[in-house]
Amino acid sequence: MALFINLETRGLKSKLHKIIELGTVKFNCICNVVSELEAMADPGKRIAVSASEVHDIKNEMEKGIPELLIMRA
C-alpha cells in the first residue's frame, strides 16, 4: 500500500498561512487506486494571488466552508 498526501496552503509561509486543501490517494501494491479524499477549508483570510496561481484555488471556492480540522492518531 502507498498513500500520497497533497496539502495546499493560503500562501508560502507555513507559520502564517493555513492549509486550505487536503488531498489523499491510497494505492494498493499493483498501483490501483483504493481510496481518495479531498477536503477544503475556508482560511478566514484572502488566498494570496501567488498561491492561487500555483494551486488554482480561488477565494470564492473556499468561502463559507468550515475550517479544516487535522486530527492526530
C-alpha positions as CSV (number, residue, x, y, z in Angstrom):
1,M,0.0,0.0,0.0
2,A,1.1,3.6,-0.6
3,L,-0.6,6.8,0.5
4,F,0.1,10.1,-1.3
5,I,-0.8,13.3,0.5
6,N,-1.2,16.7,-1.0
7,L,-1.6,19.9,1.1
8,E,-2.4,23.3,-0.4
9,T,-2.0,26.5,1.7
10,R,-3.1,30.1,1.6
11,G,0.4,31.3,0.9
12,L,4.1,30.3,1.1
13,K,4.8,31.0,4.8
14,S,3.8,28.0,6.9
15,K,3.6,29.9,10.2
16,L,1.2,32.5,8.7
17,H,-0.7,30.6,6.0
18,K,-3.3,27.9,6.9
19,I,-4.0,24.8,5.0
20,I,-6.9,25.3,2.6
21,E,-7.0,21.9,0.9
22,L,-6.0,18.3,1.9
23,G,-6.0,15.5,-0.7
24,T,-5.0,11.9,-0.4
25,V,-4.9,8.9,-2.7
26,K,-4.3,5.4,-1.5
27,F,-2.9,2.8,-3.8
28,N,-2.6,-1.0,-3.5
29,C,0.6,-3.0,-4.3
30,I,-0.3,-3.1,-8.1
31,C,-0.9,0.7,-8.3
32,N,-4.7,0.6,-8.4
33,V,-6.4,3.4,-6.5
34,V,-8.1,2.1,-3.4
35,S,-9.5,5.3,-2.0
36,E,-9.4,9.1,-2.4
37,L,-10.1,12.0,-0.1
38,E,-10.4,15.7,-0.8
39,A,-11.2,18.3,1.9
40,M,-11.3,22.1,1.5
41,A,-11.5,24.7,4.2
42,D,-12.0,28.5,4.4
43,P,-8.8,30.0,5.8
44,G,-10.7,33.1,7.1
45,K,-8.4,35.4,5.0
46,R,-7.8,36.0,1.4
47,I,-5.7,33.5,-0.5
48,A,-2.6,35.1,-1.9
49,V,-2.6,35.6,-5.7
50,S,0.8,34.0,-5.9
51,A,-0.5,30.8,-4.1
52,S,-3.7,30.8,-6.2
53,E,-1.6,30.9,-9.4
54,V,0.1,27.7,-8.2
55,H,-2.8,25.6,-7.0
56,D,-5.7,27.3,-8.9
57,I,-7.9,27.6,-5.7
58,K,-9.8,30.8,-5.7
59,N,-11.2,32.7,-2.7
60,E,-14.8,32.1,-3.9
61,M,-14.2,28.3,-3.8
62,E,-13.4,28.4,-0.1
63,K,-15.9,30.9,1.3
64,G,-18.2,29.6,4.0
65,I,-16.6,26.1,4.3
66,P,-15.6,25.3,7.9
67,E,-12.0,25.4,9.0
68,L,-10.2,22.2,8.2
69,L,-9.6,20.0,11.3
70,I,-6.5,18.0,11.4
71,M,-6.7,15.0,13.8
72,R,-3.7,13.1,15.1
73,A,-3.8,9.4,15.9
